[in-house]
Amino acid sequence: MREHTGGAVSWDVFIFDAPSDATSVDQIPQGFRPPPLGAGPAIRQRLHDSVRGLDLSDPAWGRLDGPTWSIELNIGSKDPVDSIMLHVRGSGDDVLTAIAQIAASVGGRALDLSTGEFLTGARGEAAGWHGFQRYRDQNLPGN
């Protein structure tokens, strides 16, 4: 089993079946309980079929490496899969395309946990990603 790199700081994105009309976490109705994304084997198959280069050798912790970034997918071992947490590291805005592809492949929406806003592919929504990189570069040793 491959170890995940949980010790390194990451930008976190939460993928779940959120209301389609919500633009931020504040617009999710109180008491909302999202339905599961799907059965574990089906979710992993959809990810495998849709996201080129995704390593699912550890079914609970997927990994996708880009040219300047990496994403760990905390899928977990629970069945059905309720949500997926993405731990994003590195730099480069092309990671946003990969996140959108992951979310679309499982029928979920991607919530930027640093801003509380859903990632939609709109221009300028990289604020959370850019803010994370500024914080990391200014405050963490070795950056």
N, C-alpha and C positions, 0 to 999 in steps of 0.2 A: 504494500500500500504506500502510495506517495504521500509525503507529509505536505500539509498546506503551510503557507508562510504567514500564519496568523499574527506573528509578532510585529511585522512591519506595518507602519501606518498606511491606511488606505482611504480612498473616497468610496463611500458606500451607497449603493443603489439597490432599492428594494423592488422586486418584481412580484406583482400579485394581480388578481382579478379585481380591479378597482372600477368604480362607476365611471362610465365613459364621459360624462359631462363635467367631472371634477377636474379643475386645473391645478389644485393644490390640496394638500392634506386637510386644510381648513374647510374644504368643501365636501368632505366625506361625511355623510350623516352620522351623528352620534349613535353608537350601538351597531353600526354596520359590521357585518361578519362576511368577509369575502368568501365566495365559494372556492373550492380547491381548483388549482390549475389543471389537475388531471391525475390519473394513475401514474405512479412512479415510472414503470417501464415505458409507458406511452410518452411521457414528458422527455425522458432520456432519448428515446428514439427520434422524437421531433427535433430535439437539440442536435443530435448526431447528424440527422439528414439536412438540417438547415444552416448550421454554423460550421463552415469549413475550418479545419484545423483544431477543433475543440477536442481536448483530451478528456475522455470520461473513463479512464482506466480505474479511477476511484469513483464509483457511482455517486457517492455522497459529496465529493468535492471535484467539480470539473475545473479545467484550466484552459484558457485561451491566451495565446501570446501573439502580440502584434509587433510591429517594428520597433516601437519605443514604449510600449505599455504591456501590461498583463492584467487579466481578469481572472479571479478565482470565483467560481460559482458554488456557493454553499447551497446545495440542493437538499442535503440531508438524506436520511434513510427512511423517513416516514412515508407511508403510502395511504392515501393519496398525497401528492405534493401540494401543499397549501401556498407556498411562496418560494422564491429563490432570492438569496442575498448575494449581490455582486460586490466583491472587494477589488477595487480598481487601483492600480499603481502605475507610475511612470508619467508620461507626457504625450501630447499629440491629440488633436481634436478628432482624428479618425476613430478613436475609441468610442465616440458617441454613436457612430454608425454600427459598430459591433454590438453595443448595448441595445440599440433599437432592433437589431436583427434577433438577438436573444429574446427580447420581450415579445416580439411578433411571433416567433416560432412556438412559444408556449401559450399564446393568447392572453398575455398579461400586459400590464402597464408598468413603466419604470418610474419610480419615485426617487428623486434626488433627496437623500436624507439630510444633506447640509442646508438645503434651501426650503424643503417641504413642497417643492413644485414637481409636477410630472414632466418628464422629458417627452417631447412631442416631435422633435425634429425641426422645430422652429429656430430661426436664426437668433442668436444671442442667448440661447438657453445653456450655454457652456459656463455660465457664471459660477456654479457650484464647483465644477471641475477646475476652473481657473483659480478660484479661491482656495481650494484644497492645495493646489500646486504652490501658490504664493505662501500659504501658511507653512507647508512642509519645507520649502526652500529657505524661509526666513527663520524658522524656529527649531529645526531638527539638526543635530550634529551630522556632519558629513554631506550636507547639501549646499 
